[in-house]
Amino acid sequence: MKFFIALLVMGILTQNFTLSKFLGICPFLGVSKKLNTALGMSAAVIFVMLIATAVTYPVNMLLINYDLEFLQTIVFILVIAALVQTVEIVLKKYVKSLYNSLGIYLPLITTNCAVLGVVILNIDNISIYSAYNYGFLHSMINSFAAGVGFMLAMVLFAGVRSRLETADVPRFLQGLPITLIAASIVSVSFLGFAGLVEGMGLM
Amino acid sequence: MTQIIYAVVIVAGIGLLAGLLLSVLSKLMAVKADEKAQQIEEILPGANCGACGFAGCSAYASALSQGETADTGLCAPGGNETSKKIAGIMGLASADIMPMTAVVCCKGSRDKAETKMIYSGVQSCKLASQLFGGDKSCTYGCLGLGDCARACPYDAILLCDGIAVVNPSLCKACKVCVNTCPKNLIELMPKGHLTAGVLCKNHDKGAKTKKDCAVGCIGCTKCVKACPNNAITMDNFVARVDNSLCTACGACSEVCPTKAIDLIKL
């Protein structure tokens, strides 16, 4: 139980995917302009991360069985791409408004490094945390935490950007430069969570 | 050798499975695409400016194809050509569109208009105008903080000497700036021919206008009397030109004491 909580705290705060590991920066900058689309995008990412983890876990077993671990990256990209296409088809049919507001960023989840990253890291973690019996359930929780961490970063940054809209920014910093600077400051602020897991005695 | 075969079989197998899943899903979940709407959307400029009154180009296209509107000439940026093409697809008669351009009706740059206070708040016309109507003595004038320039999807508006100026060759008359300006200073005028225009919207009485701005319309009615075609009327201390009657003779700008009325070619 302690380890579950540790995984959640790590994924959301101390090792936040976007702000500490710098994965998934493209949607982080691209879709964080409005809170609604930020939430929709994060929900889609959490969903895809969970399914991707669930599907790649047995696929990885299969690869290990035949000594083909070197194929991990290419096979996982294949699986994730198919999954994202599925999500897109379903959204287009049933949630047209979310489909429209996500626009180009939904197909971009295909090549979103956060999704591939969480899948690969889960598999690396199996060997690192083998003392904790790290397995399928842990992988799923880790993916969920990573997704929620992504959502937290997106929502926080959407708030920062809405403040930037009315700020008197010097002309040479307007637009993307000030956004990147703000992102770096938000990222630095997450360093404050370092040591939280050890401090709480979770690991 | 066997490893290579396994690798090929596994990757190909997963690919095949994924492909099958997707093709089945795309058949099951197919959303009927509207062919006419797609054709129209390809013709439309794709700027999503909203000049047509719909949420965007695709919304206008689907409204046309589903018969919600039969007006093919609503797309101002596309102009006549787009209107004709849409009419061709829909089998409708095309409406003729007069090419228009937006004009900022204020000439009161900072050297001509008086300033009543130093404004150092948020650089936005909308917010500045809520604080005593902005930092100009004239409460009708252009604040020059560039809300319209930021809103313009075509980058057609520049800020010169503290007022906004529209570049007619870039302007597509999409009306985004018209709706953005908190002072309602921007109007659409026909493009391409010489006409008299009053670039002032100050409705104050002459004496106050004269104190506030060197180029404001003081409502003296000299132009109304000078116009041989009766094209000029007074509207609450501001002269207004009826473009359909104006012959661009220039009699009005000769008598105007502040040169607020002038011949302009857009």
HADDOCK unambig.tbl for C-alpha pairs under 7 A between the chains (distance, minus, plus):
assign (segid A and resid 68 and name CA) (segid B and resid 7 and name CA) 6.77 0.50 0.50
assign (segid A and resid 75 and name CA) (segid B and resid 11 and name CA) 6.42 0.50 0.50
assign (segid A and resid 78 and name CA) (segid B and resid 15 and name CA) 6.90 0.50 0.50
assign (segid A and resid 82 and name CA) (segid B and resid 18 and name CA) 5.75 0.50 0.50
assign (segid A and resid 86 and name CA) (segid B and resid 22 and name CA) 6.48 0.50 0.50
assign (segid A and resid 89 and name CA) (segid B and resid 26 and name CA) 6.68 0.50 0.50
assign (segid A and resid 89 and name CA) (segid B and resid 29 and name CA) 6.81 0.50 0.50
assign (segid A and resid 90 and name CA) (segid B and resid 29 and name CA) 6.98 0.50 0.50
assign (segid A and resid 93 and name CA) (segid B and resid 29 and name CA) 6.28 0.50 0.50
assign (segid A and resid 93 and name CA) (segid B and resid 31 and name CA) 6.18 0.50 0.50
assign (segid A and resid 166 and name CA) (segid B and resid 122 and name CA) 6.42 0.50 0.50
assign (segid A and resid 167 and name CA) (segid B and resid 122 and name CA) 6.55 0.50 0.50
assign (segid A and resid 168 and name CA) (segid B and resid 122 and name CA) 5.94 0.50 0.50
assign (segid A and resid 168 and name CA) (segid B and resid 123 and name CA) 6.24 0.50 0.50
